[in-house]
Amino acid sequence: MKTQDEVWSIVQTLKGLYPDGICSLQYKKDYELLFAVRMSAQCTDQRVNLVTPGLFARFPTLEALAGADVAEVEELIHSTGFFRAKARDIVLGAQMILRDYGGKVPGTMEELLRIPGVGRKTANLLLGDLYHVPGVVVADTHCIRIAGLLGLTDGSKDPGKVEQQLRAVLPPEESNNFCHRLVLFGRAVCVARRPQCGSCPLAPWCDYFNRQGK
């Protein structure tokens, strides 16, 4: 496992590469982020960003989404895949937020996990981006893969274990944005099928790279 200095070097290098460290999904209202994340399951953020403007123009308020015909939502989000389950969760989620949370996306893990289609990854992202809760870890596929290659985790593919291991080593105030930066890094440099190890700025601290060189 990494030393504290090594972890900090990785954090600072990624911060230099991606200063903003923000979620790639585009949204104007808190609940729009929640539903955009739901649509991003098994779909690219780029595709979701093409779909959400039409969805939120057709249903411009939480009340409108709560009263939406699920079949119409399915049609609007069809290209994101698994559209039936996603459309159902969006409508039911809008109804729950209005009914149980006063029309506001809740700010605790327990409350968020009650919303249809919301798991720990989504809940952590919302807690970090909307409420700036320190210590949250969004264990998506990029995060799991790259954290394992770097040696920040033991290589586990289990999101829950990765979340726990990263919480233990990352500075709490950096963890949410760190995960967003790993996503950007995974798309541009540490690409799953063709990692650019030879020009990787994290190579000095990467267990995978250093094993390859021996």
C-alpha positions as CSV (number, residue, x, y, z in Angstrom):
1,M,0.0,0.0,0.0
2,K,1.1,3.6,-0.5
3,T,2.7,5.9,2.0
4,Q,1.0,9.1,2.9
5,D,3.5,11.1,0.8
6,E,2.9,8.9,-2.2
7,V,-0.9,9.3,-1.9
8,W,-0.5,13.0,-1.6
9,S,1.7,13.1,-4.7
10,I,-1.0,11.2,-6.7
11,V,-3.7,13.6,-5.4
12,Q,-1.7,16.7,-6.3
13,T,-0.7,15.5,-9.7
14,L,-4.3,14.7,-10.7
15,K,-5.3,18.1,-9.3
16,G,-2.7,19.8,-11.6
17,L,-4.0,17.9,-14.6
18,Y,-7.7,18.5,-13.9
19,P,-8.0,21.5,-11.6
20,D,-11.8,21.7,-11.6
21,G,-12.4,18.0,-10.6
22,I,-16.1,18.1,-11.4
23,C,-18.7,15.6,-12.5
24,S,-19.0,15.3,-16.3
25,L,-22.8,15.2,-16.1
26,Q,-24.5,18.5,-16.9
27,Y,-27.3,19.7,-14.7
28,K,-29.0,22.9,-13.5
29,K,-31.0,21.6,-10.6
30,D,-30.1,19.1,-7.8
31,Y,-32.7,16.5,-8.8
32,E,-31.5,16.7,-12.4
33,L,-28.1,15.4,-11.3
34,L,-29.7,12.6,-9.4
35,F,-31.6,11.5,-12.5
36,A,-28.7,12.0,-14.8
37,V,-26.6,9.7,-12.7
38,R,-29.3,7.1,-12.9
39,M,-29.3,7.4,-16.7
40,S,-25.5,7.0,-16.8
41,A,-25.6,3.4,-15.6
42,Q,-24.2,1.3,-18.5
43,C,-24.1,4.5,-20.6
44,T,-21.6,7.2,-21.3
45,D,-21.9,10.6,-19.6
46,Q,-21.6,12.1,-23.1
47,R,-24.8,10.3,-24.2
48,V,-26.6,11.3,-21.1
49,N,-25.7,14.9,-21.6
50,L,-27.3,14.7,-25.1
51,V,-30.5,13.2,-23.6
52,T,-31.1,15.3,-20.5
53,P,-31.9,18.6,-22.2
54,G,-34.9,17.1,-24.0
55,L,-36.1,15.3,-20.9
56,F,-35.9,18.3,-18.7
57,A,-37.4,20.6,-21.3
58,R,-40.4,18.3,-21.6
59,F,-40.7,17.9,-17.9
60,P,-39.2,21.2,-16.5
61,T,-40.1,20.7,-12.8
62,L,-40.0,17.9,-10.3
63,E,-43.8,18.0,-10.2
64,A,-43.9,17.5,-13.9
65,L,-41.6,14.5,-13.7
66,A,-43.6,13.0,-10.9
67,G,-46.7,13.1,-13.0
68,A,-45.1,12.0,-16.2
69,D,-46.2,9.1,-18.3
70,V,-43.5,6.5,-17.8
71,A,-43.9,5.4,-21.5
72,E,-43.1,9.0,-22.6
73,V,-40.0,9.1,-20.4
74,E,-38.9,5.8,-21.9
75,E,-39.1,7.3,-25.3
76,L,-37.1,10.4,-24.4
77,I,-34.3,8.4,-22.7
78,H,-34.4,5.3,-24.9
79,S,-30.8,5.8,-26.2
80,T,-29.3,5.5,-22.7
81,G,-30.1,1.8,-22.6
82,F,-32.1,-0.1,-19.9
83,F,-34.6,2.7,-20.5
84,R,-37.6,1.0,-19.0
85,A,-36.1,0.5,-15.5
86,K,-34.5,4.0,-15.7
87,A,-37.8,5.7,-16.7
88,R,-39.7,4.0,-13.9
89,D,-37.0,5.0,-11.4
90,I,-37.1,8.6,-12.5
91,V,-40.8,8.9,-12.2
92,L,-41.0,7.0,-8.9
93,G,-38.0,8.9,-7.6
94,A,-39.6,12.3,-8.4
95,Q,-42.7,11.2,-6.6
96,M,-40.7,10.1,-3.5
97,I,-38.7,13.3,-3.3
98,L,-41.9,15.4,-3.4
99,R,-43.8,13.1,-1.0
100,D,-41.1,12.2,1.5
101,Y,-38.4,14.9,1.3
102,G,-40.3,18.1,0.6
103,G,-39.2,18.4,-3.0
104,K,-35.5,18.5,-2.1
105,V,-32.8,15.8,-2.8
106,P,-32.0,14.5,0.7
107,G,-28.6,14.9,2.2
108,T,-27.9,11.6,4.0
109,M,-26.8,8.2,2.8
110,E,-29.8,6.5,4.5
111,E,-32.4,8.8,2.8
112,L,-30.8,8.7,-0.6
113,L,-30.7,4.9,-0.6
114,R,-34.4,4.8,-0.3
115,I,-34.9,6.5,-3.7
116,P,-35.5,4.0,-6.5
117,G,-32.4,3.3,-8.5
118,V,-30.0,4.9,-6.0
119,G,-27.1,2.8,-4.8
120,R,-24.0,3.8,-2.8
121,K,-22.1,5.1,-5.8
122,T,-24.9,7.4,-6.8
123,A,-25.5,8.5,-3.2
124,N,-21.8,9.2,-2.6
125,L,-21.7,11.3,-5.7
126,L,-24.7,13.3,-4.7
127,L,-23.4,13.8,-1.1
128,G,-20.1,15.0,-2.5
129,D,-21.3,17.2,-5.3
130,L,-24.5,18.7,-3.8
131,Y,-23.6,18.7,-0.1
132,H,-19.8,18.7,-0.2
133,V,-19.6,16.0,2.4
134,P,-15.9,15.2,3.1
135,G,-14.7,11.6,2.7
136,V,-17.1,10.4,0.1
137,V,-15.8,8.0,-2.5
138,V,-17.5,7.4,-5.8
139,A,-16.4,3.9,-6.7
140,D,-17.2,3.7,-10.4
141,T,-15.5,1.5,-12.9
142,H,-12.6,3.9,-13.6
143,C,-12.0,4.5,-9.9
144,I,-12.0,0.8,-9.1
145,R,-9.6,-0.1,-12.0
146,I,-7.1,2.8,-11.7
147,A,-7.0,2.7,-7.9
148,G,-6.1,-1.0,-8.1
149,L,-3.4,-0.4,-10.7
150,L,-1.8,2.5,-8.7
151,G,-1.8,0.4,-5.5
152,L,-4.2,2.6,-3.6
153,T,-6.3,-0.5,-3.0
154,D,-5.5,-4.2,-2.9
155,G,-7.0,-4.6,-6.4
156,S,-10.5,-5.6,-5.3
157,K,-13.2,-5.2,-7.9
158,D,-15.9,-4.9,-5.1
159,P,-17.2,-1.3,-5.0
160,G,-17.8,-1.5,-1.3
161,K,-14.3,-2.7,-0.5
162,V,-12.8,-0.1,-2.8
163,E,-14.8,2.6,-1.1
164,Q,-13.6,1.6,2.3
165,Q,-10.0,1.3,1.2
166,L,-9.9,4.7,-0.5
167,R,-11.6,6.3,2.5
168,A,-8.8,5.0,4.6
169,V,-6.0,6.6,2.5
170,L,-7.4,9.7,0.8
171,P,-7.5,13.1,2.5
172,P,-11.3,13.5,3.2
173,E,-11.4,17.0,1.7
174,E,-10.0,15.6,-1.5
175,S,-11.7,12.3,-2.0
176,N,-14.8,13.4,-4.0
177,N,-12.9,15.5,-6.5
178,F,-10.2,12.8,-6.6
179,C,-12.7,10.3,-7.9
180,H,-14.0,12.7,-10.6
181,R,-10.4,13.3,-11.6
182,L,-9.8,9.6,-11.9
183,V,-12.7,9.3,-14.3
184,L,-11.2,12.0,-16.5
185,F,-7.8,10.4,-16.2
186,G,-9.2,7.0,-17.2
187,R,-10.8,8.4,-20.3
188,A,-7.7,10.3,-21.5
189,V,-4.6,8.5,-20.2
190,C,-5.2,5.3,-18.3
191,V,-7.6,3.9,-20.9
192,A,-8.6,0.3,-20.1
193,R,-7.7,-1.2,-23.5
194,R,-4.7,1.0,-24.3
195,P,-3.1,2.7,-21.2
196,Q,-0.5,5.2,-22.1
197,C,2.0,4.0,-19.5
198,G,5.0,5.4,-21.2
199,S,3.8,9.0,-20.9
200,C,1.7,8.7,-17.8
201,P,2.3,11.4,-15.2
202,L,1.3,9.0,-12.4
203,A,3.9,6.3,-13.5
204,P,6.3,7.1,-10.6
205,W,3.8,6.0,-8.1
206,C,2.0,3.3,-10.1
207,D,2.4,-0.3,-8.9
208,Y,1.3,-1.7,-12.3
209,F,3.9,0.4,-14.2
210,N,6.7,-0.4,-11.8
211,R,5.9,-4.1,-12.0
212,Q,6.0,-4.0,-15.8
213,G,9.5,-2.4,-15.7
214,K,11.0,-5.2,-13.6
